[in-house]
Amino acid sequence: MRAASAPGKVILTGEHAVVHGGAALAVAIQRHIRAVFIPDHSSELRWKDPFSGQIQHITESVLRERAALLDARYRAWQQGDLSVQAILPTPADLLIYTLSQALPQEPLSGGDLTWRSDLPVGAGMGSSAAFIAVILKLFSSAPLSHHELLRQVQFCERLQHGKGSFIDAASVSLGGTVRVQGTHIEPLQASGVNPDSYWIFTGTPLSTTGECVEQVRQQFTGSSIWQAFADIEHQWLSASVLQRAELIRQNHRLLCQLGVVPEATRRLVAQIEALGGAAKVSGAGSIRGDAAGLLLVWLPEHQPDALSLPAGAVWGALQEEPQGATDFQL
């Protein structure tokens, strides 16, 4: 019986800047997806679908056929014949494709796969990358180096978003704080997390990450604003707690200039600042609606339940996870 675990992540700074040649800092957090695989002598893998609750199963032949179909659907997206949301017809297809990459030549082992998670899904916290890393750790026929795991996570995740994020793949694979600039990934020794830090999920944005990135690209390509983002990133690791709080406030105002912070989120950040804290969007934000996805929050004398949070908002303490994805025998 084998088990594996992978953490989620939060972006500290550089969300949009990284698209324009800048660097982003991200941190793995102590929220995880964990899975257990119990092999048997059958010819099929079984698991419970987390959305429907129904038992799913797959055989070797279906696995290969489905993976080939997903590769074809990705090519169709690249050619403009399919929307990015249509690459994966069902949530189970991400698991199936990851299995095919973990076992490129080896046969599929039959058995039961179960998992549990305290990592919010769809909150911009790297749940897809963590899920992929867990499957790769459980089923890869040979041990994966950190670099190879990172590469495979990024490769599989491209089916989810069109282009897999090196930020997510690096955080869940390596753990700790990482700096990502283009394809250059640097694990950092210093922690990027302030004490008294939290994350707040304000709700799923009405606009996609792609829409936000495209609007910012049209309006700010070549702008001097990216140097202001770079200045924040350069100061972050060596800054004191209070200096980081001020950098968060500066980052928030830059994101407001980009137009990706909805008015409702601005009011929430104003509440936090009135209590002596600081907050910013951690992710692409939104160009429509009230929800902005994830917020990074520093709140030294209160907890987020002291705030007037949006209906359905969830939050948690932000604690760094030093270890990336791992597997072990039970």
Secondary structure, DSSP 8 states (H G I E B T S, - for coil): -EEEEEEEEEEEE-TTGGGGT--EEEEEEEEEEEEEEEE-SSSEEEEE-TTT--EEEEEHHHHHHHHHHHHHHHHHHHTTSS-GGGSSSSTHHHHHHHHHHH-SSS----EEEEEEE-S-TTSSS-HHHHHHHHHHHHH-SS---HHHHHHHHHHHHHHHHSS--HHHHHHHHH-SEEEEETTEEEEESS----TTEEEEE----SS-HHHHHHHHHHHHTT-THHHHHHHHHHHHTT--HHHHHHHHHHHHHHHHHHT-S-HHHHHHHHHHHHTT-EEEE-SS--SSSS--SEEEEE-TT--GGGS---TT-EEEE--B----SEEEE-
